[in-house]
Amino acid sequence: MSQCFSKESTTDVSTTDIQFNQTVSDPTDPESKSKVLSRRKRYIVFPEGASFSVAVCMTIGMYGNPNYQMFSWALNWGIAYNLPNQTISFEHEMKEPKPMAQRRHRRDLYHKLEVAMNDMGYSGRECILRALCESSQYFGKKGSNMIAEMLRTLFSFPKSKVLSFEHSDTRIYDEAHRKGRSKVLCQSLYPTCGFSLLELALGKYTSPYSFM
């Protein structure tokens, strides 16, 4: 199996994101050799409708039967994120506590994955909850390789308590991840999902090819 990851941004930056202090000499002031000039924080603002997309593709080489010709079977998942085009929304996000922002971003990602899986005929919500439950059991503090580390990051939740005013789906995802920490059997908790997303991504369902 071959796996590839790509990302692209369909935008032009219209302003800069710079914040720094500049020290200059002031020859007219004998008591001070230098002055610190402070510049206000500036934000990146993208054009209206700009997006950042990430695509994950998995390709498997196969031999046909009865015609023994090589062909490839591929599965591609693409996700697009809208980029901010107003500084006021960016300032609002900066005021959020870090765990709250992490939960919100993950909730948006899980919703997109659920829609894609539902369109493929699977139970998207159940499979995402099972993956959140299993992630705390499959991985330690760090993944064993790049794919495992990406999965550990995507399907993990901050340990801090979910706030009362956060979205109700956030509490559902957080509960699933906490259940996994208690060493429950995640497959039994979410029976309508017949496979593990984590095992699928790690290649556990791929059997060696036999040509005899």
Summary of the structure (lengths in Angstrom):
residues: 212
radius of gyration: 23.7
end to end distance: 19.8
largest distance: 91.6
contacts: 500
relative contact order: 0.12
helix: 36%
strand: 21%
